[in-house]
Structure formats: C-alpha cells, structure tokens
Amino acid sequence: MEFEELVRNRYSCRKFLPAPVLRPTIERILDLAQQTPSWCNVQPWQVVLVTGGAVTSFRDSLLAHAAGGHSPKPDFPFPLRYEGIYRERRKVCGVQLYQALGIGRENREGAERQRLENFRFFDAPHVALITTEEELGVYGAVDCGLYVANFMLAAKNFGVDSIAQAALASYPDLIRSRFGLPSNRKLVCGISFGYADAEHPIHRYRTERARAGEVATWIG
Ligand SMILES: Cc1cc2nc3c(=O)[nH]c(=O)nc-3n(C[C@H](O)[C@H](O)[C@H](O)COP(=O)(O)O)c2cc1C
C-alpha cells in the first residue's frame, strides 16, 4: 500500500479470525518496526511475542485475573480523568463501540463483557507485549509509543490488523512473573494482531480526528 493509504486504512481491530500470521510475515513486521527512531538511538523496546498455544494459556490466566476484580496496577499511571474535549472524545469513542454492538446504556453486563474482551485479546492469535527499561523514564516510553505505531503500520502493510492495548498493561507483575522479565522492565502496552473478522459488527464504524488546523499553531 502507498503510505497515505496505509495510514488512513489502519484501524483498531477488535475481532480477529483464528488464522495465524505466518512466522516470516511476523518477522518482517518486527524487522520494519526496528527502524523506529529513539532518543540517542537507545532502542529501549523489548518485545515478548506470545503466539500459538501460549496465547491460550496467557489469555486464561490474564482473563481470570481481570475478571476477578483486581484493580489495575500499571507501571505507567493510567489517565487520572478525562475533562473537556478529552471527555467528549472518549465518550464518542465508547458510544460508537457500544452502538455497533447494540449494547444499550443500561446494559452494564454487556459493557463489562466487552471490557473483558481486552483480556481475550479480541481472539487475536498473536500478542506482542512492549516493555521499556525503567531507568530510561518517560522518553523510553515515548520511544516505545513510536515503535507501537510503526509496528501497527508495518503489520497493515502486510494485510495484518492490530490493536494497541493499554488494558494489557493493567497487571504488569503477572506478566513479569509469567514471562521471566526483570523488575526494571516496565510494561508500556500490548498489541494484539492477526487477520480481522472484517464483517463483524464491531468493525462497522471508524473513529474520527480533529482537523490538523485545530492542533497546529503556526508561528511566523
Ligand atoms: C497506547 C494505546 C492504548 C490503547 N489501549 C486500548 C485498549 O486497552 N483497549 C481498546 O479497546 N483500545 C485501545 N486503544 C485503541 C484506541 O481506542 C484507538 O486507537 C482510538 O480509539 C482510535 O481509533 P483507531 O485506532 O481505530 O483509529 C489504544 C490505543 C493506543 C494508541
């Protein structure tokens, strides 16, 4: 795909088909994502690539933990609150999702079921967990954010759909212990990926963006 088409066509996939992505394709995605720039070229990202049967057992333990009512304890604090325009955008984002699925305002059970889909990786056959080094601070996490964007665009370039998931950073201790990560590896987020179930109702809408003119202040 042309770059512009690629950027405009990527969307967060929330229902995947079971078909796995072939390993050489995943390796090409990883290889392209390695081109991500980082401060002083430190390349802080390390990726735990969960695939095959390991996804099933990981999902079972994470889902049980999340459904068990444990409060998230992320390495990087989740937003404290959403006010003003951010509150508005967040609301639209949620309304679009629930409307696509026919989950009404009063349907708390349906909303909770959909929240827990995060911990089922939306049925994705692969999950990448993106970590940074604690000592690199906020810019290490920024570099990882760039990596996530490049990973998702690289995936789309090969016809592979994806979704970045901060939800997967809710329980980093569980993930460190499960995958033998040292305590100074901090979890930024996960990326679930695979081939989209494109006909699923959850994919009937696309999110919108503010116009560039609303965010850029031109000086001179
Ligand atoms: C860092 C990051 C974390 C995200 N975490 C979640 C998540 O936990 N669950 C989810 O359903 N979507 C998550 N998203 C997806 C966003 O909701 C989505 O990118 C946004 O609504 C714009 O929609 P689009 O990706 O379809 O363009 C995340 C996106 C980013 C970039």
The ligand as an ORCA input file, in Angstrom:
! r2SCAN-3c Opt
* xyz 0 1
  C      -1.450      3.439     23.515
  C      -2.830      2.963     23.144
  C      -3.537      2.171     24.026
  C      -4.803      1.696     23.683
  N      -5.463      0.855     24.549
  C      -6.634      0.310     24.170
  C      -7.247     -0.672     24.993
  O      -6.746     -1.037     26.056
  N      -8.421     -1.213     24.571
  C      -9.012     -0.840     23.385
  O     -10.078     -1.369     23.060
  N      -8.433      0.093     22.576
  C      -7.255      0.650     22.937
  N      -6.624      1.537     22.100
  C      -7.216      1.848     20.791
  C      -7.815      3.248     20.745
  O      -9.067      3.258     21.366
  C      -7.919      3.675     19.270
  O      -6.628      3.765     18.730
  C      -8.609      5.032     19.106
  O      -9.935      4.974     19.539
  C      -8.585      5.484     17.626
  O      -9.220      4.515     16.817
  P      -8.468      3.756     15.643
  O      -7.251      3.085     16.204
  O      -9.468      2.765     15.130
  O      -8.065      4.777     14.617
  C      -5.370      2.045     22.433
  C      -4.649      2.856     21.545
  C      -3.400      3.302     21.889
  C      -2.621      4.133     20.892
*
